[in-house]
Amino acid sequence: MRRQETHLRKQAEILAGTRAHSSRAFDYTLDYKSLDLRSRPELYRVGVGEQGVLLVEPYKSEILPHWHFATPEKARASVTAIRALFDRYLERDDFVGADLARKFLQMGFTRARRYANHRGGRKYAPSGEELPRGPEDEVKAESARIFFAAWKEAETVAHYANLKKAWKREHG
């Protein structure tokens, strides 16, 4: 619970202008609904973890339809499709697209793990307290393993790592 509260507090401070906004932090102040980051890639910030994965267009619209984790079969098909997009973005030296595809793989792991640990996927009670874990759902746990392997494999692709390093050097 503390981690979630800290994250929400920091985001509220950034949006209110009372917290210094790191040049490396994901910028939640941009109008992502009207922004095409393929044509304005310099505005993209990697941020931490999955930040921005459901905001950054046109990539969200290209990747999200392929993102499924309900069963291992769906997870495998999802990983195959998202990894193909990841590779296509890399072929075009499109770091933003590749990074968003990588984030979708990471999010597949984290969401499947949440559903493996918490029936129905609800981790927090309305009060903000973390709910106790139930018995592990083996189907979702297998989906999580599939996404985890794909996520970690994507991070080891040399071209991706080189683009990411260059991106951070140039854009923060």
C-alpha positions, 0 to 999 in steps of 0.5 A: 500500500505504501508504494501505491500511495507514494506513487499517487502522491508524487503524480499529484505533486507533479500535476499540481506543479509542486514537485520538480519534474525530472527530465527522465520521468514520464510526463503526464502533463502532455495531452496524449489524446491529441498527440502523435508520438510517432511524429513527435518522438522527442516528447517521449520519456521512458519513465519507470516500469510501465509508465505511459503504456496506455497513453502513448499514441499511435502505439497504444492503438497498434499494440493493445488489440494484441494484448491478452493474458487470460490463458497461456494460449492467449498469452503465447499468441499475444507475446508472438504478436507484440514481439513481431511489432517490437521487431518491426519497430526496431527495424525502423529504428523506432525506439518509442514503438519498441519501448512501448511494445516492451512495456506491454510485455512487462504489463502482461507479466504484472497483470497476469501475476496480479490475477494469479495472486488475487482472484478477480485482479483486485489487489487493493480494497477501497480503503487502499489496503492491500488485500490478502493473496488467495490461492495461486491461479496456475493458469494466470501464473503460467501466462505470467511466466510466458510474458516474463520470458518475452519481456526479459528476452526483449530487453536483451536485444542489442539493437533495443539496448543501444537505442535505449542508451542513445535515447536516454543520453539525448532525451533524458 
